[in-house]
Amino acid sequence: MKRKSFIYSDLSKKQLEKLKEFYIQKKVESMSHQQLKQYVLEIISHQINDTIDKEEEVEAWTEISDFFGEKFEQIILEIQTKYIDDQNVLATELDSKQHRIELLEKNNLDQEKKDMWDD
């Protein structure tokens, strides 16, 4: 006889929570030290590098600041000094992007004017 295939909605909210807790516990217990380190590296990297909006960027900034503590300002100064040219590159890229946007908008306006006369 074929075994019934369960889906998450077959469980109550509490049962699903308990299943998840049990899975997490067993998953962590089954991982080697190296696997745990690699997994944590991936998670932290995702949390810090893949921020989407300002709120997430602030959360990442706070976490970094808390981690480095009193050394945080010195680290920032060292990074700013070491990568000073990157600010100029970023400003140039932003200016170039803004220029392209303005050209596209102008082109669209010109196209709309031409379309109006074609009618």
C-alpha positions in Angstrom: 0.0 0.0 0.0 1.3 3.4 -0.9 2.3 5.7 1.9 0.4 9.0 2.2 2.4 12.0 1.2 2.1 14.8 3.7 2.2 18.5 3.0 2.7 21.3 5.5 -1.0 22.2 5.7 -1.7 18.7 7.1 -0.2 20.0 10.4 -1.4 22.5 12.9 0.6 25.7 13.4 2.1 24.3 16.6 2.9 20.9 15.0 4.6 22.7 12.1 6.6 24.8 14.5 7.7 21.6 16.4 8.7 19.9 13.1 10.8 22.9 12.1 12.5 23.1 15.5 13.3 19.3 15.3 14.7 19.7 11.8 16.9 22.6 12.7 18.3 20.8 15.7 19.0 17.6 13.8 20.4 19.5 10.8 22.9 21.4 12.9 23.9 18.3 14.8 24.6 16.5 11.6 26.9 19.2 10.2 30.7 19.1 10.7 32.5 22.1 12.1 33.7 23.1 8.6 30.1 22.8 7.2 28.8 24.9 10.0 31.4 27.6 9.4 30.7 27.6 5.6 27.0 27.8 6.3 27.3 30.7 8.7 29.6 32.5 6.2 27.0 32.2 3.5 24.2 33.5 5.8 26.2 36.5 7.1 27.4 37.3 3.7 23.9 37.3 2.4 22.6 39.4 5.3 25.4 42.0 4.9 26.0 42.1 1.1 22.5 41.6 -0.3 20.7 44.5 1.4 17.8 45.7 -0.6 16.6 49.0 0.9 17.7 51.7 3.2 16.3 49.9 6.3 18.3 46.8 5.6 21.4 48.8 4.9 21.0 50.5 8.3 20.6 47.1 10.0 23.8 45.9 8.3 25.6 49.1 9.3 24.5 48.7 12.9 25.6 45.1 13.0 29.0 46.0 11.6 29.4 48.9 13.9 28.4 46.8 17.0 30.9 44.1 15.9 33.9 46.4 15.6 32.9 48.6 18.5 35.6 51.2 19.4 37.7 50.2 16.4 34.9 51.0 13.9 35.8 54.6 13.2 39.5 53.7 12.6 38.5 51.0 10.2 36.3 53.4 8.3 39.1 55.9 8.0 41.5 53.2 6.8 39.1 52.0 4.2 38.3 55.6 3.0 42.0 56.3 2.7 42.8 53.0 0.9 39.9 53.3 -1.5 39.7 57.0 -2.0 39.6 56.7 -5.9 36.5 54.6 -5.7 34.5 57.6 -4.6 35.5 59.5 -7.7 34.6 56.5 -9.9 31.2 56.1 -8.2 30.5 59.9 -8.7 31.5 59.6 -12.4 29.3 56.5 -12.8 26.3 58.3 -11.2 26.9 61.4 -13.3 27.0 59.2 -16.4 23.9 57.3 -15.4 22.0 60.6 -14.8 23.2 61.9 -18.2 21.9 58.8 -19.9 18.5 59.0 -18.1 18.2 62.7 -19.2 19.0 61.8 -22.8 16.4 59.0 -22.8 13.8 61.3 -21.3 14.6 63.9 -24.0 14.5 61.3 -26.7 11.1 60.1 -25.5 9.8 63.7 -25.5 11.1 64.2 -29.0 9.5 61.0 -30.1 6.1 62.0 -28.6 6.2 65.3 -30.5 6.9 63.5 -33.7 4.1 61.0 -33.1 1.7 63.9 -32.4 2.3 65.4 -35.9 2.0 62.0 -37.6 -1.7 61.8 -36.8 
